[in-house]
Amino acid sequence: MEHFTIKKIADELGADAFGDLDLVISAVNSPSKAGLGELALAMDPSYENDLISSTANAAIIWSGADWKSLGLIAGIIAPRSRYTLSGVTHLFEKKPVIKNGIHPSAIISESAILGENISVGAFVIIGENVKIGNNVRILSHSSIAEYATIDDNALLYSGVRIGARVQIGSNFICQSNTVIGVDGFSYVTPKPGAVEEAKKTGKITSDSRTDSFERINSLGSVIIGDNVEIGANSAIDRGTIENTSIGNGSKLDNLVHIGHNVSVGSTCLICGQVGIAGSSIIGDRVVLGGQVGIADHITVGSDVIIAGKSGVSSNVPSGRVMMGNPAMRMDLNIESYKSIRRLPRILAKISKIEEFISKNNKLK
């Protein structure tokens, strides 16, 4: 287990420290549960009572806090709490234990090219003509199909599936059971079907009935940039003709689905259960909240934030904050919601007006 002095932690975080800078810290904990030798993460005034009631004698505290009155002998000031938390978690991260070398049960094609200092876990399968860079760690039961490439410093957790011809940049992290490079969901009917008729006329008739769907195979693959992270149980379809792509620095949560031919820009944040349908384009620095749905062939500009559970069915210009289903500008959505909340009162007033008019008409 790693141990750090208060000074070492502060230096790593680029933060100011106070008190006994040589105090040794073995772990971090919540303010209410932290004990001696642990660093309480009390980075907001709301944690004050929890910190006072605990046995912790060291903490990361908010700017302006009186550390002596909190019962501390040492600690660190956090000017930006969540950013500080990021640094702390990197410092105290419990990294997976992975032995260097190749496990005897791994199956690796003779044509595969492996870099230096590589770790390959039990029951891993690496296909023909795969290229893997230096310092790559692949945990058990993962598979990498033919002609895929993975650059330096990647970490693949157990059960990851990398499809054929997928290209992945450096510093890639992929959580368990994610599949990259699966066949896209793309089918066509021999003659114009019900969906096409409904889009055109708003109706469904017997003329558009069909007995079968023909698959459109996915001939493209997936291109992933540098410093990309993908959560567990996500699925990324390969392109039909052109490649599906994810830009540098983008982060995908668990249970995200990226459809065929989708282009995701750089430094995007895509939260859990987001679905992006085929051939949509997502710009740079876009944030998609949980359960956001993007329809097919939609373009979302750069620097866009779309709130959770929103449904996007039309193009979104750059710089917009969107909300609702169908998604609209956040301020308009809030006004619409307020109007809906007012409807019962408005209807009650209309009912009274109708009753008043009806009585007056009877008196005439």
N, C-alpha and C positions, 0 to 999 in steps of 0.2 A: 504493500500500500504506500502511495506517495505521501510525503510529509513536506510541508512548506512553511517557512516563516512568514509572518505578516508582511515584512519588507519584500520578500520574494514575490508574494501574491500581488502586492501593490505595484511593484515594478512591472510584472507581467501584464497587469491591467492598465498601466499608465495612469494610476489613480493616487490620490493622497492618502497617507496612512497616519495613524496617531497612536500614542501610548507605547507599550512594550513591543518594539518592532522585531525583537528576536523570539517572540512567542511562537511556538510550533503548532501548526494546524494540521490535523490528520484527515478531516472531512468537512463537508458543508452540510447544513441541515436547515429546516424551517425554524423560524424564531421560537415557536412554542415547544419544539422538541430538541433543540440544540443543547448540548452539554459542554462540559469542560473539554478543551482541545478541539472543539468543532467551531466552525465559522457560521454564525447565524446570518441568514439572508434576510435582513430587515431593511429593505431598501425603500420603504415607504412609511410615512407617519402612522398609517393604519396598523402597523405591526408593533407599535410602542408597548402596549400592554402585554402582548405575548412575550416580547423580549424581556421585559422587567420580571415577569413571572417565571422565566426559565432560569437554568443554572449556567447559561452561556456567559463567558467572560470576554468573548471576541465576536465582532459582527461587522458586516458591511451595512452601513447606515446611510440615511438620506442626508442631503446637504442641509446644514443648519441645526442638526440634532446635537443635543448636549450629551456626549457619550459618557461622561462621569455620572450623570444622574440616571443613566440607563444601567449602571452597574458594570460597565465594561472596563477592562484594563488595556485593551488594544482593539484596533479595527481599521476599517477602510471607508472612505467617503465615496458614495456612488452618485455622480452628477446625472447619469442617465441609467436608470436601474436595469432595464432589460438588456441594454448593450453590455453593461457590467456583468450581468448574469451570463451572457454568451461567453465572455472571457473566462469566467469561473468554471463553467461546465467544460470548456476545453482543457483547462488546467487539471481538473479532477476527474476527467473522463475515465471510465472503466472500459478500456478497449478490449475487444474480443481477443482471447488467447489463441493465436494462430502460429503454429510452428513453421519455420522456413522449410522449404523443400516441397516435394511432391509425395502425397500419400500413396502407398502401394496399390490401393484400390482404384485410383484415378485412371481413366482411359484417355490417352492423349495421342492424337494422330501423329504419325512420323513426319508429316509435312507441316505441322504447326511450328511456329517460331515463338519461343518464350524468352522474355527478357531476363535480366539479372535480379537476384534477390526476390524471387517469386515464391508464393505460397499457394499450394493447390490442395484442398481438403479431400476428405473421403468421398468416393463415388462421384467425383466430378468427371464430366465428359467434355473434351475439347476436340472439335472436329477438324476436318482437313483444311489446310492453308489458313488457319487462324493465326493472327499476329497479336501477341500480348506484350506490353511494355514492361519496364522495370518497376519493381516494388509493388507489384499487383498481388492482391490477396483475394483468393476465391474460396469461399467456404463450401461445406459439404453439399452434395446433391445438386450442384448447379451444372448447367450445360451451356456450351457456346458452340453455335452451329458454324458450318463451313464459311470460310472467307470473311468472318467477322474480325474486326480489329478493336483493340482496347489499348489506349495509351497509358502512360505511367501513372502509378500511385492510385489505381482503382481499388475499391473495396466492394466485393459482391458477397452479400450475406447468403445464407443457405437457401437453396431452392430457386435461385434466379435463373431465368431462361433467356438467353440471348440468341436471336434468330439469325438466319443466314444473311451475310453481307452487311450486317449492322456495323456502323462506325461510331465509336465512342471516344471522346477526348480524354484529357488528363484529369486526375483528381475526382474521378467519378465515384459516387456512392450509391448503391442500390440495395434497398431492404428486401427481406425475404419474400419469395413467391411472386415477384413481379415478372412479367413477360414482356419482352421488347422485340418487336418484329413479327407479330402474329398477322395472319391474313386479314385483310380489311373486310368489313361487312358491306359487300357491294353485290347487288343482284339486279337482274333485269328480266322483264317478261317478254315473250316472243312478240306480242302485240301490245299497244298502249294499254296499261292496266288501270286498276281502280284508283290508285294514288294519282296518276297522271290526269285521269278524268276529273277527279275531285278538285285538283288544283285549278283545272281549266274552267270547269262549269259549276263546281260546288255540289255536284250530285254524283251518285253512283248508280249506273244502270247495268243491265245484263250484257251490254256491248263490251264492257271492260272486264268481264270475268275471265280469269285465267287459271289454268290447271297446274302451272309449274313456274318455277323461278330458275333462271340460268345464272350461274356464278360468274362474276367478273373477277378473274384472278389478279392477285397483287404482284406485279413484276418489280416494283421498287423495293426500297428498304427503309431504314431509319438512320438518320444522322444526328448525333448528339454532341454538343460542344463541350468545352472545358468547364470544370467546376460545377457540374450538374449533379443534383441529388434527386433520387426518386424513392418514394415510400413503398410500403409493403402492399402486395396484392393489386398493383396497378397494371394496366395493359396499354401498350402503345402499338397501334396497327402500322404495318409498313404501307408505303404508298402504292397506288395502282400502277402508275407509270413513273411519276416523279417520287422522290423520297419524302417521307414524313421527317420533320426536323424540329429539334429543340435547341435553342440558342445558349450561348455561354452564360453560366451563372444562374440558370433558372432552377427553381426548387419545386418539386411536385410532392404532394402529400400522399397518404395511403388512399387506395381505391379510386384513383384517377384514371379516366379513360380518354386517350387521345386517338381520334379516328384517323383513317387513311388520308394521306395527302395534307394533313394539317401542318401548318408552320407556326411554331411558338417562338417568339423573339427572345432576346437576352434579358437576364435579371427579372424574370417573371416569377410570381408566387402563386401557385395553383393549389388550393386547399382541397380537403377530402371530398370525395364523391362528385367532383366536377366531371362533366362529360362534354367533350368538344367534338362535334360531328364533323364528318369528312369535308376536306377541302377548305376549311376555315383558316383564316390568317389572324394570328394574335401578335400585336406589336411588342415593343420593348417596354420593360418595367410595368407590366400589367399585373394587377392583383385580382384574382378570381376567388371570391368567398366560397365557403362550403356549399355543395349541392347546386352550384351555378350550372346551367345548361346553355350551351352555345349551339344554335342550329347550324346546318350545313351551309357552306359557301358564304359564311359571314366574315366580314373584316372588322376587327377591333383594333383601333389605333393605339399608339403608344401612350404611356402614362395614364392609363385608364384603371379605375377601381370599380369592380362590380360586386355589390353586396350579396351575401349569402342567399340562396334559394331563388335568385333572379333567373328569369328565362329570357335569353337574348335571341330575338328572331329577326333583327334588322341590324345594319351596320352601325358601329359606334365610332364617332369621331375621336381623335386624340384629346386627352386632357379631361375627359368626362368622368363624373362619379354617377354610377347607374344603380338603380334599385327597382325591384318589383317584377311582376310577370303579367304582361310583357314588360321588359325592362325599359325604364325611362329615366330621365335626369332625376337625381335624388330629390331635389327640391320639388319637382312636379309630382313625384310619387308620394311625397309626404302630404302635399296639398290634396291629392286625390284621396289618400287614406283618411284625412281629416273630413273631407266631404262625405265619404261613405259613412263615417261615424255619425255625421249630422243627419243622415237620411231618416232615421226613426223619428226624430223631433220634427223635421220638416214635414213628413207624412202625417204626423199627428196634428200639426197646424193646418195642413190642407184639409184633413178630415173635419176639423172644427169649422173651417171656413165653408166647406160644402154643407155641413149641417146648418150653419147660420143662414146661408143662401136658401136652402130648402125650406126652412121655417118661414122666412120672409115671403117666399113665393106663395106659400099656403095662405098667408094672411091677406094677400091681395085679392 
